[in-house]
Amino acid sequence: MKDNNEFIVKSVEQSELLVFAWGEKHCTLQNRDTETIELLRDFNPKCIKKTVSGNHPRHPLYQKKDYCPSRTYNSGGFI
């Protein structure tokens, strides 16, 4: 995971926008959702929309193509 985290952070540092979009189905696999949130907290992550439960960023597969990431996401959910 350490190599993955380093690659993720380097990629995010070169990006203008960070969008969380993993959905709810497998989000807690090996606690990776929490690790990712903590790893990228300082990069002001956004999401397209929240899941029905409100606990996770919604996956974009079934969203309208013109949706814009606008919600700020943190470890407590959406702001």
N, C-alpha and C positions, 0 to 999 in steps of 0.2 A: 504494500500500500504506500510505502514511503516514496517510491519512484513515481507512482501515479499522482500522489499529492504534489510532488515537485513539478511534474509536467502540467498539472491543472493550474497551479499558482502562476507558473511562467506564462501560460496561455492567457489567463485572466489579466495579468499585468499588461499584456499587449492589446487588450480589448477595450473598446469604448463602453460596452454594455454587457453585464452579466445577467443571464436569465435562468432561473431555476425552473425546471419543467419535467420532473420525473414521475408525476402521478402518484397514485396511492397503492397500486397492486403489489409492488415489490419494494416499496420505499424503505422499509426497515431492515432489509437484508444485511446482516452483519453490522447493524447500527450505522450503515454508511450515510444515511440521510443526515443524522446528527453530526457525524464527523465532517461532512461536506459543509454544512451550515457553519460550524465552528471555524473551519479552515478558511472560508471565504467571507466571513462576517464583515470585515473591514472594506470590502469591495462594493458595498451598497447593492446587493443582489435584488433583482426584480423578478416578477413572475407575470404570466399572462392572466391567470385567473386562479382562484383556489379550488381545491376539491370540494365535493359536497360536504364532507365532514369539517372542512375549514382548516385541517391540520397540515396540508401539503400543497405544494404548487401543482397545478393541473398540467397533465401532459398535453402537448399541442395537437395531437393526432386528430381529435374530433372538434377542434375549435375553428371558428371562422378564420379565414386566411388573413383578414385585415385587423385582427386583434393586435393591440400594441401592449408590450409589457409596461405596466404602470404601477403595480402594487409593490411596495418595498417589503422584502421578506427578511425576517430575522428568526432567531431560535424560538421566539414566542409565537410565531405565526406571521400574520400580515399586519402591517401598520396602515 
